[in-house]
Amino acid sequence: MARILLSLRKPFAPAYRTHRTMPPTSFAGLELLDTPVLIVDPDGALHFVNPACENLLALGSRELLRHSLFDLFQPCPALRQALSTALRHNASFIEHDLELVPQHSEQPLHIALSVAPVDADGGLALIELRPLDQQLKIANEERLLLQHQANRELIRNLAHEIKTRWEAFAARRSCWSTNCWTARS
């Protein structure tokens, strides 16, 4: 009787398995990217949204997946054209500076858009939204660094020029003083 009770007991479940896990998807690796990524079909229906995209658009994945890509932003023909071109030609499409205005916000997003077909039959596309704000900040910082280095070099050259002129003046002065002193003697 004791053996039967022991065999009916549930095995011990470790504490780390008690939290809810997400079901595995074929796009699970995209969740680890820092770049906002979406998977859409030709009609713009969202199939996957990574956490970086949730942060960029300030909406949760459940809310985002309820909408079409074209419903998330105010009308933007370039976005629709990029998706259709990439899927029609089965090739990547890149737009370097695109302004998208989310429906829930009035502040526009300046992004670099990349659209690439995921499968050969043109059923799904991967859309990458890279915010240009970071790239603009980096470019500005590089420009400021170059200006700082140029100013530093200019000041160094100016100090060298002043020093050489001062040395020349001091040499002339000492020459005059020795000439005058020797002329009096």
Salt bridges, closest charged atoms under 4 A:
ASP41 OD2 - HIS47 NE2 3.42
GLU63 OE1 - ARG66 NH1 2.80
GLU63 OE2 - HIS67 NE2 2.91
GLU99 OE1 - HIS110 NE2 3.61
GLU128 OE1 - ARG130 NH1 3.53
GLU153 OE2 - ARG156 NH2 3.35
GLU161 OE2 - ARG165 NH2 3.63
